[in-house]
Amino acid sequence: MNYHDIITIEPGKRSGKPCIRGMRITVYDILEYLAGGMTEAEILEDFSELTAEDIKACLAFAADRENKLFVVSL
């Protein structure tokens, strides 16, 4: 999934954390809700401005970031 048009980073918004479409809802917020047991439907019900595509973009962003992590041996 191409999340680049959905996930935005602005230095003056939420301390530069990745947000959804320039809103103040962060990728972390969505991941935290999902990890806490909320379903996609519950999140969409609570945040009417979000779409299912937004939630998928958060997951794709997190997966991409995880894929870029590496451990340096000392």
Predicted model as a PDB file, atoms N, CA, C, CB and O in Angstrom, pLDDT in the B-factor column:
MODEL        1                                                                  
ATOM      1  N   MET A   1       0.844  -1.183   0.000  1.00 80.00           N  
ATOM      2  CA  MET A   1       0.000   0.000   0.000  1.00 80.00           C  
ATOM      3  C   MET A   1       0.885   1.240   0.000  1.00 80.00           C  
ATOM      4  CB  MET A   1      -0.958   0.002   1.220  1.00 80.00           C  
ATOM      5  O   MET A   1       1.912   1.280   0.677  1.00 80.00           O  
ATOM      6  N   ASN A   2       0.482   2.240  -0.758  1.00 91.00           N  
ATOM      7  CA  ASN A   2       1.199   3.511  -0.788  1.00 91.00           C  
ATOM      8  C   ASN A   2       0.559   4.455   0.226  1.00 91.00           C  
ATOM      9  CB  ASN A   2       1.185   4.134  -2.223  1.00 91.00           C  
ATOM     10  O   ASN A   2      -0.490   5.044  -0.035  1.00 91.00           O  
ATOM     11  N   TYR A   3       1.192   4.588   1.366  1.00 95.00           N  
ATOM     12  CA  TYR A   3       0.657   5.419   2.445  1.00 95.00           C  
ATOM     13  C   TYR A   3       1.144   6.855   2.367  1.00 95.00           C  
ATOM     14  CB  TYR A   3       1.029   4.833   3.784  1.00 95.00           C  
ATOM     15  O   TYR A   3       0.712   7.690   3.162  1.00 95.00           O  
ATOM     16  N   HIS A   4       2.025   7.163   1.439  1.00 94.00           N  
ATOM     17  CA  HIS A   4       2.694   8.465   1.393  1.00 94.00           C  
ATOM     18  C   HIS A   4       1.740   9.649   1.203  1.00 94.00           C  
ATOM     19  CB  HIS A   4       3.702   8.464   0.285  1.00 94.00           C  
ATOM     20  O   HIS A   4       2.069  10.760   1.620  1.00 94.00           O  
ATOM     21  N   ASP A   5       0.599   9.450   0.601  1.00 95.00           N  
ATOM     22  CA  ASP A   5      -0.366  10.543   0.439  1.00 95.00           C  
ATOM     23  C   ASP A   5      -1.278  10.683   1.655  1.00 95.00           C  
ATOM     24  CB  ASP A   5      -1.209  10.319  -0.811  1.00 95.00           C  
ATOM     25  O   ASP A   5      -2.011  11.666   1.763  1.00 95.00           O  
ATOM     26  N   ILE A   6      -1.243   9.726   2.559  1.00 98.00           N  
ATOM     27  CA  ILE A   6      -2.136   9.722   3.719  1.00 98.00           C  
ATOM     28  C   ILE A   6      -1.391  10.117   4.993  1.00 98.00           C  
ATOM     29  CB  ILE A   6      -2.776   8.341   3.893  1.00 98.00           C  
ATOM     30  O   ILE A   6      -1.893  10.914   5.785  1.00 98.00           O  
ATOM     31  N   ILE A   7      -0.211   9.568   5.191  1.00 98.00           N  
ATOM     32  CA  ILE A   7       0.564   9.849   6.400  1.00 98.00           C  
ATOM     33  C   ILE A   7       1.426  11.091   6.146  1.00 98.00           C  
ATOM     34  CB  ILE A   7       1.455   8.614   6.803  1.00 98.00           C  
ATOM     35  O   ILE A   7       2.236  11.129   5.220  1.00 98.00           O  
ATOM     36  N   THR A   8       1.230  12.096   6.987  1.00 97.00           N  
ATOM     37  CA  THR A   8       1.956  13.359   6.829  1.00 97.00           C  
ATOM     38  C   THR A   8       2.768  13.651   8.087  1.00 97.00           C  
ATOM     39  CB  THR A   8       0.976  14.526   6.535  1.00 97.00           C  
ATOM     40  O   THR A   8       2.404  13.256   9.194  1.00 97.00           O  
ATOM     41  N   ILE A   9       3.873  14.351   7.883  1.00 96.00           N  
ATOM     42  CA  ILE A   9       4.714  14.771   9.008  1.00 96.00           C  
ATOM     43  C   ILE A   9       4.946  16.264   8.866  1.00 96.00           C  
ATOM     44  CB  ILE A   9       6.081  13.981   9.050  1.00 96.00           C  
ATOM     45  O   ILE A   9       5.528  16.727   7.884  1.00 96.00           O  
ATOM     46  N   GLU A  10       4.482  17.012   9.859  1.00 95.00           N  
ATOM     47  CA  GLU A  10       4.646  18.459   9.878  1.00 95.00           C  
ATOM     48  C   GLU A  10       5.319  18.834  11.192  1.00 95.00           C  
ATOM     49  CB  GLU A  10       3.273  19.197   9.710  1.00 95.00           C  
ATOM     50  O   GLU A  10       4.823  18.480  12.262  1.00 95.00           O  
ATOM     51  N   PRO A  11       6.446  19.548  11.124  1.00 94.00           N  
ATOM     52  CA  PRO A  11       7.200  19.877  12.337  1.00 94.00           C  
ATOM     53  C   PRO A  11       6.365  20.559  13.426  1.00 94.00           C  
ATOM     54  CB  PRO A  11       8.354  20.765  11.977  1.00 94.00           C  
ATOM     55  O   PRO A  11       6.599  20.312  14.609  1.00 94.00           O  
ATOM     56  N   GLY A  12       5.413  21.396  13.068  1.00 92.00           N  
ATOM     57  CA  GLY A  12       4.644  22.126  14.064  1.00 92.00           C  
ATOM     58  C   GLY A  12       3.385  21.428  14.543  1.00 92.00           C  
ATOM     59  O   GLY A  12       2.646  21.977  15.360  1.00 92.00           O  
ATOM     60  N   LYS A  13       3.134  20.237  14.053  1.00 94.00           N  
ATOM     61  CA  LYS A  13       1.918  19.520  14.438  1.00 94.00           C  
ATOM     62  C   LYS A  13       2.265  18.255  15.193  1.00 94.00           C  
ATOM     63  CB  LYS A  13       1.070  19.182  13.207  1.00 94.00           C  
ATOM     64  O   LYS A  13       2.993  17.400  14.689  1.00 94.00           O  
ATOM     65  N   ARG A  14       1.744  18.140  16.401  1.00 95.00           N  
ATOM     66  CA  ARG A  14       1.968  16.972  17.268  1.00 95.00           C  
ATOM     67  C   ARG A  14       3.458  16.650  17.380  1.00 95.00           C  
ATOM     68  CB  ARG A  14       1.204  15.746  16.729  1.00 95.00           C  
ATOM     69  O   ARG A  14       3.854  15.484  17.357  1.00 95.00           O  
ATOM     70  N   SER A  15       4.264  17.680  17.500  1.00 94.00           N  
ATOM     71  CA  SER A  15       5.720  17.554  17.666  1.00 94.00           C  
ATOM     72  C   SER A  15       6.385  16.799  16.519  1.00 94.00           C  
ATOM     73  CB  SER A  15       6.031  16.854  18.973  1.00 94.00           C  
ATOM     74  O   SER A  15       7.405  16.139  16.717  1.00 94.00           O  
ATOM     75  N   GLY A  16       5.818  16.892  15.338  1.00 96.00           N  
ATOM     76  CA  GLY A  16       6.414  16.245  14.174  1.00 96.00           C  
ATOM     77  C   GLY A  16       6.135  14.765  14.046  1.00 96.00           C  
ATOM     78  O   GLY A  16       6.750  14.083  13.226  1.00 96.00           O  
ATOM     79  N   LYS A  17       5.208  14.258  14.852  1.00 97.00           N  
ATOM     80  CA  LYS A  17       4.859  12.839  14.764  1.00 97.00           C  
ATOM     81  C   LYS A  17       4.057  12.594  13.487  1.00 97.00           C  
ATOM     82  CB  LYS A  17       4.050  12.384  16.017  1.00 97.00           C  
ATOM     83  O   LYS A  17       3.355  13.494  13.025  1.00 97.00           O  
ATOM     84  N   PRO A  18       4.147  11.396  12.907  1.00 98.00           N  
ATOM     85  CA  PRO A  18       3.375  11.071  11.715  1.00 98.00           C  
ATOM     86  C   PRO A  18       1.878  11.125  12.019  1.00 98.00           C  
ATOM     87  CB  PRO A  18       3.766   9.681  11.181  1.00 98.00           C  
ATOM     88  O   PRO A  18       1.398  10.485  12.954  1.00 98.00           O  
ATOM     89  N   CYS A  19       1.151  11.898  11.214  1.00 98.00           N  
ATOM     90  CA  CYS A  19      -0.291  12.078  11.394  1.00 98.00           C  
ATOM     91  C   CYS A  19      -1.041  11.605  10.154  1.00 98.00           C  
ATOM     92  CB  CYS A  19      -0.625  13.556  11.691  1.00 98.00           C  
ATOM     93  O   CYS A  19      -0.443  11.301   9.122  1.00 98.00           O  
ATOM     94  N   ILE A  20      -2.343  11.552  10.278  1.00 98.00           N  
ATOM     95  CA  ILE A  20      -3.197  11.126   9.179  1.00 98.00           C  
ATOM     96  C   ILE A  20      -3.749  12.351   8.461  1.00 98.00           C  
ATOM     97  CB  ILE A  20      -4.347  10.226   9.690  1.00 98.00           C  
ATOM     98  O   ILE A  20      -4.467  13.160   9.048  1.00 98.00           O  
ATOM     99  N   ARG A  21      -3.401  12.474   7.177  1.00 97.00           N  
ATOM    100  CA  ARG A  21      -3.914  13.528   6.293  1.00 97.00           C  
ATOM    101  C   ARG A  21      -3.872  14.918   6.920  1.00 97.00           C  
ATOM    102  CB  ARG A  21      -5.331  13.210   5.893  1.00 97.00           C  
ATOM    103  O   ARG A  21      -4.804  15.703   6.745  1.00 97.00           O  
ATOM    104  N   GLY A  22      -2.819  15.227   7.637  1.00 94.00           N  
ATOM    105  CA  GLY A  22      -2.660  16.550   8.214  1.00 94.00           C  
ATOM    106  C   GLY A  22      -3.514  16.821   9.438  1.00 94.00           C  
ATOM    107  O   GLY A  22      -3.473  17.921   9.990  1.00 94.00           O  
ATOM    108  N   MET A  23      -4.289  15.835   9.871  1.00 97.00           N  
ATOM    109  CA  MET A  23      -5.097  15.988  11.077  1.00 97.00           C  
ATOM    110  C   MET A  23      -4.193  15.832  12.300  1.00 97.00           C  
ATOM    111  CB  MET A  23      -6.264  14.949  11.108  1.00 97.00           C  
ATOM    112  O   MET A  23      -2.993  15.594  12.165  1.00 97.00           O  
ATOM    113  N   ARG A  24      -4.758  15.965  13.455  1.00 96.00           N  
ATOM    114  CA  ARG A  24      -3.986  15.820  14.688  1.00 96.00           C  
ATOM    115  C   ARG A  24      -4.046  14.391  15.240  1.00 96.00           C  
ATOM    116  CB  ARG A  24      -4.496  16.801  15.737  1.00 96.00           C  
ATOM    117  O   ARG A  24      -3.622  14.144  16.369  1.00 96.00           O  
ATOM    118  N   ILE A  25      -4.557  13.474  14.466  1.00 98.00           N  
ATOM    119  CA  ILE A  25      -4.603  12.066  14.865  1.00 98.00           C  
ATOM    120  C   ILE A  25      -3.325  11.413  14.348  1.00 98.00           C  
ATOM    121  CB  ILE A  25      -5.895  11.335  14.304  1.00 98.00           C  
ATOM    122  O   ILE A  25      -3.055  11.422  13.147  1.00 98.00           O  
ATOM    123  N   THR A  26      -2.537  10.845  15.268  1.00 98.00           N  
ATOM    124  CA  THR A  26      -1.248  10.272  14.874  1.00 98.00           C  
ATOM    125  C   THR A  26      -1.367   8.786  14.538  1.00 98.00           C  
ATOM    126  CB  THR A  26      -0.223  10.471  15.987  1.00 98.00           C  
ATOM    127  O   THR A  26      -2.321   8.106  14.914  1.00 98.00           O  
ATOM    128  N   VAL A  27      -0.364   8.323  13.822  1.00 98.00           N  
ATOM    129  CA  VAL A  27      -0.256   6.888  13.546  1.00 98.00           C  
ATOM    130  C   VAL A  27      -0.207   6.135  14.870  1.00 98.00           C  
ATOM    131  CB  VAL A  27       1.007   6.572  12.680  1.00 98.00           C  
ATOM    132  O   VAL A  27      -0.843   5.093  15.025  1.00 98.00           O  
ATOM    133  N   TYR A  28       0.552   6.669  15.822  1.00 98.00           N  
ATOM    134  CA  TYR A  28       0.660   6.035  17.137  1.00 98.00           C  
ATOM    135  C   TYR A  28      -0.712   5.900  17.797  1.00 98.00           C  
ATOM    136  CB  TYR A  28       1.605   6.841  18.044  1.00 98.00           C  
ATOM    137  O   TYR A  28      -1.016   4.864  18.388  1.00 98.00           O  
ATOM    138  N   ASP A  29      -1.539   6.937  17.701  1.00 98.00           N  
ATOM    139  CA  ASP A  29      -2.884   6.873  18.296  1.00 98.00           C  
ATOM    140  C   ASP A  29      -3.646   5.669  17.757  1.00 98.00           C  
ATOM    141  CB  ASP A  29      -3.673   8.173  18.011  1.00 98.00           C  
ATOM    142  O   ASP A  29      -4.229   4.896  18.518  1.00 98.00           O  
ATOM    143  N   ILE A  30      -3.633   5.521  16.443  1.00 98.00           N  
ATOM    144  CA  ILE A  30      -4.383   4.429  15.812  1.00 98.00           C  
ATOM    145  C   ILE A  30      -3.798   3.076  16.201  1.00 98.00           C  
ATOM    146  CB  ILE A  30      -4.380   4.586  14.281  1.00 98.00           C  
ATOM    147  O   ILE A  30      -4.541   2.145  16.511  1.00 98.00           O  
ATOM    148  N   LEU A  31      -2.483   2.965  16.185  1.00 98.00           N  
ATOM    149  CA  LEU A  31      -1.853   1.696  16.575  1.00 98.00           C  
ATOM    150  C   LEU A  31      -2.162   1.350  18.027  1.00 98.00           C  
ATOM    151  CB  LEU A  31      -0.333   1.765  16.368  1.00 98.00           C  
ATOM    152  O   LEU A  31      -2.387   0.188  18.364  1.00 98.00           O  
ATOM    153  N   GLU A  32      -2.171   2.363  18.875  1.00 98.00           N  
ATOM    154  CA  GLU A  32      -2.486   2.153  20.294  1.00 98.00           C  
ATOM    155  C   GLU A  32      -3.929   1.667  20.471  1.00 98.00           C  
ATOM    156  CB  GLU A  32      -2.265   3.458  21.092  1.00 98.00           C  
ATOM    157  O   GLU A  32      -4.197   0.771  21.271  1.00 98.00           O  
ATOM    158  N   TYR A  33      -4.844   2.264  19.721  1.00 98.00           N  
ATOM    159  CA  TYR A  33      -6.248   1.820  19.791  1.00 98.00           C  
ATOM    160  C   TYR A  33      -6.375   0.365  19.346  1.00 98.00           C  
ATOM    161  CB  TYR A  33      -7.151   2.723  18.914  1.00 98.00           C  
ATOM    162  O   TYR A  33      -7.055  -0.430  19.994  1.00 98.00           O  
ATOM    163  N   LEU A  34      -5.724   0.022  18.243  1.00 98.00           N  
ATOM    164  CA  LEU A  34      -5.785  -1.358  17.747  1.00 98.00           C  
ATOM    165  C   LEU A  34      -5.147  -2.323  18.741  1.00 98.00           C  
ATOM    166  CB  LEU A  34      -5.088  -1.472  16.379  1.00 98.00           C  
ATOM    167  O   LEU A  34      -5.693  -3.392  19.012  1.00 98.00           O  
ATOM    168  N   ALA A  35      -3.993  -1.947  19.282  1.00 98.00           N  
ATOM    169  CA  ALA A  35      -3.308  -2.806  20.263  1.00 98.00           C  
ATOM    170  C   ALA A  35      -4.128  -2.969  21.536  1.00 98.00           C  
ATOM    171  CB  ALA A  35      -1.933  -2.229  20.606  1.00 98.00           C  
ATOM    172  O   ALA A  35      -4.048  -3.997  22.209  1.00 98.00           O  
ATOM    173  N   GLY A  36      -4.912  -1.953  21.858  1.00 98.00           N  
ATOM    174  CA  GLY A  36      -5.758  -2.005  23.046  1.00 98.00           C  
ATOM    175  C   GLY A  36      -7.036  -2.805  22.851  1.00 98.00           C  
ATOM    176  O   GLY A  36      -7.817  -2.981  23.787  1.00 98.00           O  
ATOM    177  N   GLY A  37      -7.248  -3.288  21.629  1.00 98.00           N  
ATOM    178  CA  GLY A  37      -8.402  -4.151  21.386  1.00 98.00           C  
ATOM    179  C   GLY A  37      -9.540  -3.517  20.610  1.00 98.00           C  
ATOM    180  O   GLY A  37     -10.529  -4.189  20.316  1.00 98.00           O  
ATOM    181  N   MET A  38      -9.428  -2.240  20.271  1.00 98.00           N  
ATOM    182  CA  MET A  38     -10.492  -1.620  19.472  1.00 98.00           C  
ATOM    183  C   MET A  38     -10.475  -2.218  18.067  1.00 98.00           C  
ATOM    184  CB  MET A  38     -10.321  -0.066  19.414  1.00 98.00           C  
ATOM    185  O   MET A  38      -9.414  -2.517  17.520  1.00 98.00           O  
ATOM    186  N   THR A  39     -11.642  -2.383  17.504  1.00 98.00           N  
ATOM    187  CA  THR A  39     -11.732  -2.864  16.133  1.00 98.00           C  
ATOM    188  C   THR A  39     -11.681  -1.674  15.183  1.00 98.00           C  
ATOM    189  CB  THR A  39     -13.028  -3.690  15.916  1.00 98.00           C  
ATOM    190  O   THR A  39     -11.856  -0.528  15.599  1.00 98.00           O  
ATOM    191  N   GLU A  40     -11.443  -1.950  13.925  1.00 98.00           N  
ATOM    192  CA  GLU A  40     -11.452  -0.898  12.912  1.00 98.00           C  
ATOM    193  C   GLU A  40     -12.807  -0.180  12.919  1.00 98.00           C  
ATOM    194  CB  GLU A  40     -11.152  -1.488  11.504  1.00 98.00           C  
ATOM    195  O   GLU A  40     -12.873   1.046  12.833  1.00 98.00           O  
ATOM    196  N   ALA A  41     -13.871  -0.954  13.023  1.00 98.00           N  
ATOM    197  CA  ALA A  41     -15.218  -0.374  13.035  1.00 98.00           C  
ATOM    198  C   ALA A  41     -15.420   0.565  14.222  1.00 98.00           C  
ATOM    199  CB  ALA A  41     -16.269  -1.482  13.069  1.00 98.00           C  
ATOM    200  O   ALA A  41     -16.034   1.622  14.080  1.00 98.00           O  
ATOM    201  N   GLU A  42     -14.909   0.187  15.384  1.00 98.00           N  
ATOM    202  CA  GLU A  42     -15.030   1.044  16.568  1.00 98.00           C  
ATOM    203  C   GLU A  42     -14.251   2.347  16.401  1.00 98.00           C  
ATOM    204  CB  GLU A  42     -14.539   0.301  17.813  1.00 98.00           C  
ATOM    205  O   GLU A  42     -14.721   3.415  16.792  1.00 98.00           O  
ATOM    206  N   ILE A  43     -13.062   2.250  15.819  1.00 98.00           N  
ATOM    207  CA  ILE A  43     -12.264   3.459  15.597  1.00 98.00           C  
ATOM    208  C   ILE A  43     -12.982   4.379  14.613  1.00 98.00           C  
ATOM    209  CB  ILE A  43     -10.849   3.097  15.071  1.00 98.00           C  
ATOM    210  O   ILE A  43     -13.063   5.587  14.831  1.00 98.00           O  
ATOM    211  N   LEU A  44     -13.496   3.808  13.543  1.00 98.00           N  
ATOM    212  CA  LEU A  44     -14.200   4.616  12.546  1.00 98.00           C  
ATOM    213  C   LEU A  44     -15.473   5.236  13.117  1.00 98.00           C  
ATOM    214  CB  LEU A  44     -14.542   3.765  11.326  1.00 98.00           C  
ATOM    215  O   LEU A  44     -15.864   6.332  12.718  1.00 98.00           O  
ATOM    216  N   GLU A  45     -16.106   4.552  14.033  1.00 98.00           N  
ATOM    217  CA  GLU A  45     -17.300   5.087  14.680  1.00 98.00           C  
ATOM    218  C   GLU A  45     -16.943   6.259  15.595  1.00 98.00           C  
ATOM    219  CB  GLU A  45     -18.015   3.987  15.480  1.00 98.00           C  
ATOM    220  O   GLU A  45     -17.671   7.250  15.655  1.00 98.00           O  
ATOM    221  N   ASP A  46     -15.826   6.143  16.302  1.00 97.00           N  
ATOM    222  CA  ASP A  46     -15.395   7.198  17.227  1.00 97.00           C  
ATOM    223  C   ASP A  46     -14.802   8.405  16.508  1.00 97.00           C  
ATOM    224  CB  ASP A  46     -14.380   6.644  18.202  1.00 97.00           C  
ATOM    225  O   ASP A  46     -14.884   9.527  17.007  1.00 97.00           O  
ATOM    226  N   PHE A  47     -14.207   8.179  15.342  1.00 97.00           N  
ATOM    227  CA  PHE A  47     -13.554   9.251  14.582  1.00 97.00           C  
ATOM    228  C   PHE A  47     -14.139   9.271  13.172  1.00 97.00           C  
ATOM    229  CB  PHE A  47     -11.995   9.054  14.539  1.00 97.00           C  
ATOM    230  O   PHE A  47     -13.596   8.655  12.254  1.00 97.00           O  
ATOM    231  N   SER A  48     -15.230   9.972  13.017  1.00 96.00           N  
ATOM    232  CA  SER A  48     -15.961   9.968  11.746  1.00 96.00           C  
ATOM    233  C   SER A  48     -15.145  10.533  10.585  1.00 96.00           C  
ATOM    234  CB  SER A  48     -17.237  10.759  11.891  1.00 96.00           C  
ATOM    235  O   SER A  48     -15.464  10.270   9.425  1.00 96.00           O  
ATOM    236  N   GLU A  49     -14.091  11.311  10.881  1.00 97.00           N  
ATOM    237  CA  GLU A  49     -13.269  11.886   9.822  1.00 97.00           C  
ATOM    238  C   GLU A  49     -12.278  10.887   9.237  1.00 97.00           C  
ATOM    239  CB  GLU A  49     -12.525  13.085  10.346  1.00 97.00           C  
ATOM    240  O   GLU A  49     -11.664  11.165   8.207  1.00 97.00           O  
ATOM    241  N   LEU A  50     -12.110   9.737   9.869  1.00 98.00           N  
ATOM    242  CA  LEU A  50     -11.193   8.712   9.388  1.00 98.00           C  
ATOM    243  C   LEU A  50     -11.883   7.760   8.425  1.00 98.00           C  
ATOM    244  CB  LEU A  50     -10.609   7.937  10.557  1.00 98.00           C  
ATOM    245  O   LEU A  50     -13.105   7.617   8.431  1.00 98.00           O  
ATOM    246  N   THR A  51     -11.067   7.111   7.594  1.00 98.00           N  
ATOM    247  CA  THR A  51     -11.568   6.086   6.684  1.00 98.00           C  
ATOM    248  C   THR A  51     -10.821   4.781   6.953  1.00 98.00           C  
ATOM    249  CB  THR A  51     -11.404   6.528   5.195  1.00 98.00           C  
ATOM    250  O   THR A  51      -9.788   4.767   7.623  1.00 98.00           O  
ATOM    251  N   ALA A  52     -11.356   3.698   6.424  1.00 98.00           N  
ATOM    252  CA  ALA A  52     -10.678   2.407   6.548  1.00 98.00           C  
ATOM    253  C   ALA A  52      -9.309   2.478   5.883  1.00 98.00           C  
ATOM    254  CB  ALA A  52     -11.528   1.274   5.920  1.00 98.00           C  
ATOM    255  O   ALA A  52      -8.362   1.841   6.343  1.00 98.00           O  
ATOM    256  N   GLU A  53      -9.200   3.242   4.816  1.00 98.00           N  
ATOM    257  CA  GLU A  53      -7.921   3.421   4.119  1.00 98.00           C  
ATOM    258  C   GLU A  53      -6.887   4.100   5.023  1.00 98.00           C  
ATOM    259  CB  GLU A  53      -8.125   4.250   2.836  1.00 98.00           C  
ATOM    260  O   GLU A  53      -5.701   3.777   4.963  1.00 98.00           O  
ATOM    261  N   ASP A  54      -7.337   5.034   5.855  1.00 98.00           N  
ATOM    262  CA  ASP A  54      -6.443   5.699   6.808  1.00 98.00           C  
ATOM    263  C   ASP A  54      -5.840   4.691   7.779  1.00 98.00           C  
ATOM    264  CB  ASP A  54      -7.197   6.791   7.582  1.00 98.00           C  
ATOM    265  O   ASP A  54      -4.644   4.738   8.067  1.00 98.00           O  
ATOM    266  N   ILE A  55      -6.658   3.795   8.275  1.00 98.00           N  
ATOM    267  CA  ILE A  55      -6.183   2.788   9.235  1.00 98.00           C  
ATOM    268  C   ILE A  55      -5.197   1.844   8.561  1.00 98.00           C  
ATOM    269  CB  ILE A  55      -7.370   1.988   9.828  1.00 98.00           C  
ATOM    270  O   ILE A  55      -4.172   1.493   9.145  1.00 98.00           O  
ATOM    271  N   LYS A  56      -5.501   1.432   7.337  1.00 98.00           N  
ATOM    272  CA  LYS A  56      -4.574   0.572   6.599  1.00 98.00           C  
ATOM    273  C   LYS A  56      -3.256   1.300   6.338  1.00 98.00           C  
ATOM    274  CB  LYS A  56      -5.204   0.116   5.268  1.00 98.00           C  
ATOM    275  O   LYS A  56      -2.191   0.684   6.380  1.00 98.00           O  
ATOM    276  N   ALA A  57      -3.319   2.595   6.073  1.00 98.00           N  
ATOM    277  CA  ALA A  57      -2.105   3.383   5.853  1.00 98.00           C  
ATOM    278  C   ALA A  57      -1.250   3.412   7.114  1.00 98.00           C  
ATOM    279  CB  ALA A  57      -2.461   4.817   5.420  1.00 98.00           C  
ATOM    280  O   ALA A  57      -0.024   3.346   7.029  1.00 98.00           O  
ATOM    281  N   CYS A  58      -1.879   3.509   8.276  1.00 98.00           N  
ATOM    282  CA  CYS A  58      -1.132   3.481   9.540  1.00 98.00           C  
ATOM    283  C   CYS A  58      -0.409   2.156   9.713  1.00 98.00           C  
ATOM    284  CB  CYS A  58      -2.073   3.724  10.729  1.00 98.00           C  
ATOM    285  O   CYS A  58       0.749   2.125  10.129  1.00 98.00           O  
ATOM    286  N   LEU A  59      -1.084   1.074   9.397  1.00 97.00           N  
ATOM    287  CA  LEU A  59      -0.458  -0.245   9.514  1.00 97.00           C  
ATOM    288  C   LEU A  59       0.680  -0.393   8.508  1.00 97.00           C  
ATOM    289  CB  LEU A  59      -1.501  -1.360   9.304  1.00 97.00           C  
ATOM    290  O   LEU A  59       1.729  -0.945   8.840  1.00 97.00           O  
ATOM    291  N   ALA A  60       0.485   0.091   7.293  1.00 97.00           N  
ATOM    292  CA  ALA A  60       1.530   0.006   6.271  1.00 97.00           C  
ATOM    293  C   ALA A  60       2.737   0.859   6.664  1.00 97.00           C  
ATOM    294  CB  ALA A  60       0.984   0.455   4.900  1.00 97.00           C  
ATOM    295  O   ALA A  60       3.881   0.445   6.477  1.00 97.00           O  
ATOM    296  N   PHE A  61       2.479   2.046   7.208  1.00 97.00           N  
ATOM    297  CA  PHE A  61       3.558   2.919   7.666  1.00 97.00           C  
ATOM    298  C   PHE A  61       4.361   2.227   8.759  1.00 97.00           C  
ATOM    299  CB  PHE A  61       2.996   4.263   8.179  1.00 97.00           C  
ATOM    300  O   PHE A  61       5.591   2.227   8.726  1.00 97.00           O  
ATOM    301  N   ALA A  62       3.665   1.637   9.729  1.00 96.00           N  
ATOM    302  CA  ALA A  62       4.341   0.957  10.840  1.00 96.00           C  
ATOM    303  C   ALA A  62       5.139  -0.246  10.334  1.00 96.00           C  
ATOM    304  CB  ALA A  62       3.313   0.505  11.903  1.00 96.00           C  
ATOM    305  O   ALA A  62       6.255  -0.485  10.795  1.00 96.00           O  
ATOM    306  N   ALA A  63       4.581  -0.995   9.399  1.00 95.00           N  
ATOM    307  CA  ALA A  63       5.284  -2.152   8.852  1.00 95.00           C  
ATOM    308  C   ALA A  63       6.533  -1.708   8.096  1.00 95.00           C  
ATOM    309  CB  ALA A  63       4.355  -2.961   7.926  1.00 95.00           C  
ATOM    310  O   ALA A  63       7.587  -2.334   8.205  1.00 95.00           O  
ATOM    311  N   ASP A  64       6.411  -0.631   7.334  1.00 93.00           N  
ATOM    312  CA  ASP A  64       7.547  -0.110   6.582  1.00 93.00           C  
ATOM    313  C   ASP A  64       8.640   0.386   7.533  1.00 93.00           C  
ATOM    314  CB  ASP A  64       7.096   1.027   5.644  1.00 93.00           C  
ATOM    315  O   ASP A  64       9.826   0.147   7.304  1.00 93.00           O  
ATOM    316  N   ARG A  65       8.238   1.063   8.578  1.00 91.00           N  
ATOM    317  CA  ARG A  65       9.210   1.571   9.557  1.00 91.00           C  
ATOM    318  C   ARG A  65       9.908   0.400  10.254  1.00 91.00           C  
ATOM    319  CB  ARG A  65       8.510   2.489  10.607  1.00 91.00           C  
ATOM    320  O   ARG A  65      11.120   0.434  10.465  1.00 91.00           O  
ATOM    321  N   GLU A  66       9.151  -0.621  10.607  1.00 89.00           N  
ATOM    322  CA  GLU A  66       9.723  -1.811  11.243  1.00 89.00           C  
ATOM    323  C   GLU A  66      10.721  -2.483  10.302  1.00 89.00           C  
ATOM    324  CB  GLU A  66       8.606  -2.807  11.645  1.00 89.00           C  
ATOM    325  O   GLU A  66      11.778  -2.942  10.735  1.00 89.00           O  
ATOM    326  N   ASN A  67      10.388  -2.537   9.038  1.00 86.00           N  
ATOM    327  CA  ASN A  67      11.250  -3.169   8.047  1.00 86.00           C  
ATOM    328  C   ASN A  67      12.569  -2.420   7.898  1.00 86.00           C  
ATOM    329  CB  ASN A  67      10.538  -3.246   6.701  1.00 86.00           C  
ATOM    330  O   ASN A  67      13.580  -3.020   7.533  1.00 86.00           O  
ATOM    331  N   LYS A  68      12.573  -1.132   8.173  1.00 85.00           N  
ATOM    332  CA  LYS A  68      13.777  -0.311   8.024  1.00 85.00           C  
ATOM    333  C   LYS A  68      14.679  -0.337   9.249  1.00 85.00           C  
ATOM    334  CB  LYS A  68      13.388   1.109   7.727  1.00 85.00           C  
ATOM    335  O   LYS A  68      15.811   0.144   9.196  1.00 85.00           O  
ATOM    336  N   LEU A  69      14.189  -0.895  10.354  1.00 75.00           N  
ATOM    337  CA  LEU A  69      15.008  -0.998  11.556  1.00 75.00           C  
ATOM    338  C   LEU A  69      16.081  -2.059  11.376  1.00 75.00           C  
ATOM    339  CB  LEU A  69      14.138  -1.320  12.778  1.00 75.00           C  
ATOM    340  O   LEU A  69      15.849  -3.084  10.735  1.00 75.00           O  
ATOM    341  N   PHE A  70      17.241  -1.814  11.936  1.00 71.00           N  
ATOM    342  CA  PHE A  70      18.282  -2.814  11.903  1.00 71.00           C  
ATOM    343  C   PHE A  70      19.142  -2.677  13.153  1.00 71.00           C  
ATOM    344  CB  PHE A  70      19.134  -2.682  10.625  1.00 71.00           C  
ATOM    345  O   PHE A  70      19.169  -1.633  13.806  1.00 71.00           O  
ATOM    346  N   VAL A  71      19.835  -3.752  13.461  1.00 67.00           N  
ATOM    347  CA  VAL A  71      20.696  -3.775  14.650  1.00 67.00           C  
ATOM    348  C   VAL A  71      22.144  -3.738  14.176  1.00 67.00           C  
ATOM    349  CB  VAL A  71      20.421  -5.049  15.543  1.00 67.00           C  
ATOM    350  O   VAL A  71      22.548  -4.479  13.280  1.00 67.00           O  
ATOM    351  N   VAL A  72      22.888  -2.875  14.789  1.00 69.00           N  
ATOM    352  CA  VAL A  72      24.313  -2.763  14.462  1.00 69.00           C  
ATOM    353  C   VAL A  72      25.101  -3.535  15.524  1.00 69.00           C  
ATOM    354  CB  VAL A  72      24.774  -1.251  14.394  1.00 69.00           C  
ATOM    355  O   VAL A  72      24.962  -3.275  16.719  1.00 69.00           O  
ATOM    356  N   SER A  73      25.907  -4.458  15.090  1.00 72.00           N  
ATOM    357  CA  SER A  73      26.747  -5.221  16.022  1.00 72.00           C  
ATOM    358  C   SER A  73      27.922  -4.373  16.453  1.00 72.00           C  
ATOM    359  CB  SER A  73      27.242  -6.541  15.380  1.00 72.00           C  
ATOM    360  O   SER A  73      28.538  -3.679  15.644  1.00 72.00           O  
ATOM    361  N   LEU A  74      28.220  -4.437  17.721  1.00 72.00           N  
ATOM    362  CA  LEU A  74      29.360  -3.681  18.249  1.00 72.00           C  
ATOM    363  C   LEU A  74      30.580  -4.545  18.370  1.00 72.00           C  
ATOM    364  CB  LEU A  74      29.028  -3.079  19.596  1.00 72.00           C  
ATOM    365  O   LEU A  74      31.633  -4.071  18.798  1.00 72.00           O  
TER     366      LEU A  74                                                      
ENDMDL                                                                          
END                                                                             
